[in-house]
């Protein structure tokens, strides 16, 4: 993701999730990637899973999730 290749980053993190679907960090990271790709609905889903799994230590997944939900609601009202 740091190299700007969001497609490759998404592929790699999805593989990591297949290996360990209970890793909150992987779901949070995938949410971040999807948001950068403008897949806000997908980002919301991944952040919901991140929070459900216990969130990321030192990170406020709940706050991030609230921001993503607001962004999604705004998008839905403009379509």
C-alpha positions in Angstrom: 0.0 0.0 0.0 2.9 2.4 0.8 4.1 2.0 -2.8 0.7 3.1 -4.1 -0.3 -0.2 -5.6 -3.7 -0.6 -4.0 -4.7 -3.5 -6.2 -1.7 -5.6 -5.0 -2.2 -4.4 -1.4 -5.8 -5.5 -1.5 -4.8 -8.9 -2.9 -2.2 -9.5 -0.2 -4.4 -8.5 2.7 -7.3 -10.6 1.4 -4.9 -13.6 1.4 -3.9 -12.7 5.0 -7.6 -12.7 6.0 -8.0 -16.1 4.4 -5.2 -17.4 6.5 -6.5 -15.7 9.7 -10.0 -14.3 9.5 -9.9 -13.3 13.1 -7.2 -10.7 12.7 -8.7 -7.3 13.4 -5.7 -5.5 12.0 -6.1 -7.2 8.6 -9.7 -6.2 8.4 -8.9 -2.6 9.4 -6.2 -2.5 6.8 -8.5 -3.8 4.1 -11.0 -1.2 5.2 -8.4 1.5 4.7 -7.5 0.2 1.2 -11.1 0.0 0.1 -11.8 3.5 1.3 -8.8 4.7 -0.8 -10.4 2.8 -3.7 -13.7 4.6 -3.1 -15.4 1.4 -2.0 -17.0 3.0 1.0 -19.6 0.3 1.6 -16.8 -2.3 1.5 -14.7 -0.2 3.9 -17.6 0.0 6.3 -18.0 -3.8 6.2 -14.4 -4.4 7.0 -14.3 -1.8 9.8 -17.4 -3.4 11.3 -15.5 -6.7 11.4 -12.4 -5.0 12.8 -14.4 -3.6 15.7 -16.3 -6.8 16.2 -13.0 -8.7 16.5 -11.8 -6.3 19.3 -10.4 -3.4 17.3 -6.8 -2.5 16.9 -4.9 -1.7 20.1 -4.2 2.1 20.2 -6.6 2.7 17.4 -10.2 3.9 17.5 -11.9 1.7 15.0 -15.3 2.8 16.4 -14.5 6.4 15.5 -13.2 5.4 12.1 -16.3 3.3 11.5 -18.6 6.2 12.4 -16.7 8.4 10.0 -17.1 5.8 7.2 -20.8 5.3 7.9 -21.3 9.1 7.7 -19.4 9.2 4.4 -21.5 6.3 3.0 -24.8 8.0 4.1 -23.7 11.2 2.3 -22.9 9.2 -0.8 -26.2 7.4 -0.7 -28.1 10.7 -0.5 -26.3 12.2 -3.4 -27.0 9.3 -5.8 
